């Protein structure tokens, strides 16, 4: 019953989000509009999170009717420093989402009110340990943007609609612990806009099922990890899968990631908060991981998952410092300037703990092309770092029909061989795309952890054999596809044809006889 209720709540939530989207669309391009919805969702979330935290504390001391939202700003001020230390931020009662929303339709300067509130929330974290987590978080919600409306009055009308839409979302009572409804709303929105992402230059979104598979592959045999890292973390969905699968307390030292796109970096930090990850348990950086990695002091990581951008340009050998960078120098060669894929793989390998695993989505070309890429593959195989290569079905990702692969890296393998899995048929068709089911995921993970040979599906290949194949790591080089064509018995077929010819002869004679009869 609980599950059923959860599904109902989820469907209702999705309907609400969809209707806000339709209400507000028109003037705001989908991708931009998403920033407003997610930003406002975040504002509501931290307002309720703080209120709930304070109310619970007060009510436990016997003050059963206490409500932070009804306190005066002056009284609330006394708790500021304590709250910043524990929660990482502070919001005055008058600036809480519910109070600003209540006055919104009568507030002619709503845009200015919101701008001030957002600035104050950010400022509350200044000079404290949470400063980096809050800095610039609301930058993407430009309440004075022309795209919201050509006049202040029109813009405020849209903002009122937005606040009411977000305020009416049924996100469950904290005590029921359906708090993940906030996270769920976020994920639904991300998925909803993922199909537009290509058009609006947004990020490359990893479908939930692929995230699930990557996470499970790195967790085989583990119930907890020290830290999780994603060098191209987007909005953080891969990192958060660990919280979902293990429970966030079992990611002991937290969630680490880096993202190059500023808006997406802001969304990632928002996403951490929406999934109830405290400010001291995540560290998301902004910048180019390949040339300016921000987590030197935090590596190595026990679990690394990533869906880095495919075949992007990078500095490569035009930057003389990179060949001496300890992340890239061991291979003796840099990934080509026009294809940074293997640079992400070398970076991940470098920051992987000896007892850890990295699972990285990669583009098929990097597995078989010659030149520098072949030399890097030689380094990886000769040092026995590649644990497994999995061929995925095509059409799994939004915006591309290409069949991708997963490369799993490990630093302390027991045998000098590499497992290949052909999972290209593990999917169900959904309209014009493909999707991994729970059964598909279970099957792939089971075969991966068993490391067995299965006809047409998996094969454990000695690294010497890979060397003789010029370090080609394409799954099809090592696993033959099952021939599904029908076997035809030629003798039987010939006999059937003779039979048909004879029968045809009889019919011809009969028809000729009938025609002759009519002629008479």
Secondary structure, DSSP 8 states (H G I E B T S, - for coil): -HHHHHHHHHHHHHHHHHHHHHHHTTTS-HHHHHHHHHHHHHHHHHHHHHHHHHHHHHHHTT-TT--GGGS-HHHHHTTHHHHHHHHS----GGGSHHHHHHHHTT-TTHHHHHHHHHHHHHHHTTTSTTHHHHTTTTTT--TT-GGG-SSHHHHHHHHHHHHHHHHHS----GGGT-THHHHHHHHHHHHHHHHHHTTTT------HHHHHHHHHHHTTT-S-BS-EEETT-TTSHHHHHHHHHH-GGGBTT-EEEEESSHHHHHHHHHHHHHTT--GGGEEEEES-TTTS-S-TTT--EEEEEE---TT----GGGSTTGGGSTTTGGGSS---TT--HHHHHHHHHHTEEEEEEEEEEE-GGGGT--HHHHHHHHHHHHTT-EEEEEE--SS-STT-----EEEEE-SS-SSSEEEEEE-TT--EEETTEEE--HHHHHHHHHHHHHT--BTTTEEEEEHHHHHHTTT---HHHHS-----S----HHHHHHHHHHHHHHHHHHHHHHHHHHHHHH-
